[in-house]
Every structure is written in C-alpha cells, then in structure tokens.
Amino acid sequence: MQSSIPNYRLYQEKTGESPDFWLHCETLSVRSSLHNWEISVHRHSALFQIFWVTEGEGIMMAEGQADCHFTAPCALFIPPGAAHGFRFLGQSEGLVTTVLADRLSLPIAADRTLADFFASTRIVPLGEPDASTGEGGAQVGRLLRRIHAENGRRDIGRDLILDALLTEVLVWLARLGARAGLPEKAMSTRDNARMEALDRLIAAHFREHRPVGFYAGRVGVSVAQLNRIARQEAGVSVSQLIARRLLDVARRDLVFTPTPVQAIAYSLGFQDPAYFNRFFRRQTGATPGAYREAERRRMAA
C-alpha cells in the first residue's frame, strides 16, 4: 500500500537547510554510507531528486516494480512522490541533488516533452558522447559539479545561477534519455503540434493577459477548436492553462523572493493588485500574503 511507505523530507534526517531552502546537493557517500549503502523504499512527496553516479553500481527498488540495475556513469531521476530505494554494490560515489517539486513546474510547462519524460523514474546512461556532436554525459557532470559548488556559497545571485544550472541539467537528461531510447509519449499528431505551439505562446505572452482569440489566431484554429485541443491534451481550457502559468510564477515569487505582493502583481501584468489578490485566492483558497507565510512556515518546519 502506498500509505505504508515512509514519506521523508531528506532521508528522514535534518540537513540544516535554511527557511528559504529549495535545493540541496551533497555527495552520494555522505548519506548512503551511514545506512550501510542501502536506503529502504521511501518517497518524497514535495521533492524530486537527481542522482549522478560516477563510481560503482547498484539496484534501484520501487514498490510493485522489478528491481532495476544501474552502473556508473549514469543519472537517476526520481519524480515527486515516486516510491524508491537503493542498494549500492560496494563503494559508490557521485552527487545527489534534491529539489522542491515546485521547481519542475516551469520547465515542464515550457516544453511538454519534458513533462512526459519527468513524469516517471528514469535511469539515464551517461557513457560515450554523441558521435556527431561530441555531447553527452560529461555535460551533465559539469553542470552538477557547478550546482554542488554554487550550493555551498552565499554569493550574490546564487539562486539565479542554481536555477539556470538546474534547468540545463533537466534538459540534458531528457535529451540523453531520448538518445538512449528511453520511452516517452509520441508527439506527432497535428493536435499535439498545435498544443506545443500553444504552450510556447502562453510562455511568451501570459503576462500580457491576452484573450483566447489571440492564441487561436496565432495557432491558426478557431477558439472552440483550440479549447477542444487543450482539454484533450491537457485536461483544461486555454484560459485555465494561462491561469495555471500565472499561478505557478506567482507561487514561486511569493515563496522564493522577498518581492512585495503588489510588485509581484504588477510583474504578472495585473493592473490592480486587488484583482491579483482575488485571482490568487480564487485559485488557491488563500490570499498571496497568507500563502507566502504558510509556505515559508511549512518549509521551515
């Protein structure tokens, strides 16, 4: 049963993260060696993880699934809420990056193929570089080393750099996974292409509060047809997709920046901060200020 699996923050141990914690990066051996190189099956409902295994090998375990063997060099991606455990064979090493689940929302909203890829647990081989481009797992390794180094600093712009590095790691993992033939949903139909175009348009224009007709005209279909495609592909209307994007950015700015609520409202294209408050409360059941306070209190707990 899902409820029988422990739900941990970071291996059920305090890691000293500050109230503004959103990313933690440490060597694989720091925690695994304390548990005799075996981590029992557990889950992190509000976190996702990237394991970069540079030395050794092991077994990844999950509830109701066959155990999966992995060998360095490789990367393991664990989505939020996925049950997983590890049995490392011998001395293994690498880096473990743990991130608040909210940080997945913007990359996967910008590219639906990322959403498909990161919906499941993945083992991505990081072996030989691509013959035509010379690109490969070394790219992921360099980025993760930089994340590890930057995470230990408290310099100006640290979170901005970490955010950019993390996004690049996610994109490279998806690319390398695709090259390795890992399964992902087919995106070849005309409606899928139109949905991808809509996703790109929303990413570019959501702060402008354009009517649905604007997006339909750019995609080249009627408003009714675009809403049908959105409901078929994403389960919601175009207006709801736009609202979802606004809400994702609002939540992120409220929790991870000190920006005043009024300034966040203006940055998201709301001419009246009171209307932003009503919009946010309608979507979440809480005012922006109350949401910010509750989330920061929850992360500090």
N, C-alpha and C positions, 0 to 999 in steps of 0.2 A: 504493500500500500504506500501511496505517495506520502501520507501523513507520518509514516513510521521512519522516514529518512530525515536525519537531523538537518536543520536549516541554519547554517553558520554565517557569520559575517566574514571572518578570515580564519578558517580552521579553528573556530571557537575560542580564539585567543585574542587578547588585546594587543594591538600593534602600535599604539602610541599615536595614531593618526589624529590630526587636529580637527576641530569642528568643521573646517572647510575641506576636509578630505574628499577627494573624488578619484584618486589614483594612488595605488601603492605598488612598488616594484622592488623585488628582492631576489637573491639567488635561490635557486631551487633547493640547494642543500641546507639552507638556513632552517627551514621548517621540516622538510622531509626527513632529515637525519634524526630529528628529535622523536619522530614516530617510527624509527627503525625502517625507514624507507617505504612505509606502507600507510596510505591515507584511506580510511574506510569511506564507504559510499556516503555522500552528503550532498547538499545543494546550497546555493547562494541565491536567494530569490531576488535580491536587489543588485546583484553584481554579475559581471561577466569576467572571464579570465583568458589570458593568453600565456601558455607555457612554451617557452623556447628551450628545447632540449638540445644541448650542444655536445654532451657526452653521455654514453650509456644507453640503456633501453628500458622498457618496462611494459606493463599491462595496464590498460585503462578499463575500469569496470563501470557498468551502469545498470540500473535496475531493469530487469526484463530483457536485457540485450546480451549477446555474446561478448565475452571479453575481447578487446582489441589490442594487438601487439603494436608497439611503436619502437623505432630505432633512431637514434641521433644520426644526422641532424634533421629535426622536424619541429613543427609547431603544432600545438594542440589548442583548439578554440573551444571554450565551454560557454554556451549561451546562458543568460539568466534563468535560474530555476531548473536547469538540467541536472539530474542526479548523476554523480560521477565519483570515482575513487581511483587510486593509483597503487600499483605495486611496482616499485622501481627495482630492477635487477642489478645488483651491485651498486657501486658508487656512480651516481648520475649527477650531472650538473647542467646549469642553464639559468634562465631568468623566468620569474613568474610575475606577470603584470595583472593586477586586479583592479577593475574599474567599475564605478557606479553604472548601473544599467542605463540611466538616462543619457549617457554619452554615446550610446548606439543610435539614438533616435534620429539625429540629424543626418549622419552618413547614410543610413538605410532609407531615409525619406528622400534623399537626393538621388539615389540610384537603386531601383527596385531589384536589380540582380544581387546587390549586396544584402538586401533584406532576405532574399531567398537563401543565399549562401550561409548567412549567420543565424538562420533560424534553427540550425542543427549543430550538434557537436561535430567537430572536424579534426582529422589528423592530416596535416599538410606536410608532405615531404619537402625538405629544403636542400636537395642534393645538387646535382650538376646544373650550371647556368644554361639558359636557353641558347641553342646553337646559333640563332640568327641575331639575337640582341645582346647576349652576354649577361642578361639579367637573371637573377634567381634568388636563392635563399640568403645569399650574402647581404642583399639589400635589406631584408627583414632583420638580419642580425645587427647590421649597423644602426638601424633605427631603434631597435630595442635597447642596444647599449647606450644610445643617447638618451632614451627615456629613463633608464636606470641612473645615469649620471645627473640628468636635469632634476629628477625627482628628489635627489639629495641636496639640492640647492634651495636657496630662498631669494634668488635674484629677481630683478625687475623683469616682468614679462614671462615668468616661469610657466604659469598656467597656459598662456597663449602658445608657447613653444611645445609644451606637452600635448596640447590639443591637436596641433598640426601634425606632430610626430605620430600620435595615435591614429589619426585619420589615415595617414600614409601607410602605416602598418596594416590596417584593416583592408585597404585597397589591394596592397601587395599580396596579402594572404588569399584574398578572393581570386586574384589573377593566377597565382601559383596553384591554387586548388583547381581552378578551371583547366590549367595546362596539364595537371596530373589526372584529369578525368574524373574528379570527384563529382557526384551527381548534383545537379541543380535544375530547377524548373525551366522548361523550354520557354523562350520569349520570342516566338517567331510569328505569331499571328498578327493580322492588321490591328486588331483591338489592343494587343499588347504594345505594339509600336506607338499607337495613339496615347496609350496610358503613360508610356515612358516620356513622350513629348509633353503631356500634361504635367507630369512630375517636374520636369525641367522648367516649365513655365511658372509653376507655382513657386519653385525655389527662387526664381529670378524676380517675381512680382508680388509675392504675398504681402509685403509691407505696403503695397500701393492700394490695397482693398478694391481691386478691380471686380466688376460684375462677372458672372459665369459666362455671359456672352462674349466677353473679351477672350477668354480661354478657348471657347468653342470656335471662334473665328480664327484664332491662331492655329488650332489643330486642324481646322477645315471640316468641321461637322456641326450639326445643329446642337442647341443647348440640351434638348431632350436626349439626343444620341450620346452626347458627352456624359451626361448624368447616368445613362444606362451603362456605358463602359466603366465609369468609376464605380458604380455599385457592383458590377460584375467582377471587376478586377480587385477592388479594394474593400468592397462591402459598405461603402458610404457614398454620399453625394459629393459633387465637386465643392460645394460650399463647406461641407464638413471636412473635406481634405484641407482646404485653406485654413479653416478654423483650427484644425489639428496642428498645422505647421506654426501658426501664430502662438498657439498654446505651448508647444514644445519649446520654442525660443523664449517665451515669457517665463516658463518654469525654470529654464536653465539660467536666465539672467537673474531671476529672483533669488535662486539658491547659491549661485557661484560668483556673483558680483555684488559689490556694495551699492550699485546704481539705485537711486531713489525710484520708487514706483512710478512717479509722474514722468521721469525721464525714460523709463522703460516703455511706458505707454506711447510717448512721442516717437521713440525709436522704431516702434512697431507700426507706425502710421496712424495711430489713434489721435484725432484732433482734440478729443475731450478725454482727459484721464478718468473722469467719472464713468464714461461709456466703457473704457477699458476695464474698470472695476466690475461693472455689471457683466460684461462679456466673460471675464475670468471667473466670476462667481457662478454664472450660469453653467460654465463648462466643468467646474471643479467642486462647486458647493462651498467654496471659501473665498474670501477676499484675497487679493495679492499679498497684502501685509500679513494676514493670518497664515496663509500658505507658507510664506518665507519663514516666519517664526517657527511653525510646526516642523517644517522640513529640516531646518538647522538644528532644532532641538532633537529630532529623531536621529540625525547623523552623529550628534554629539553623545547620544546615549550609549 
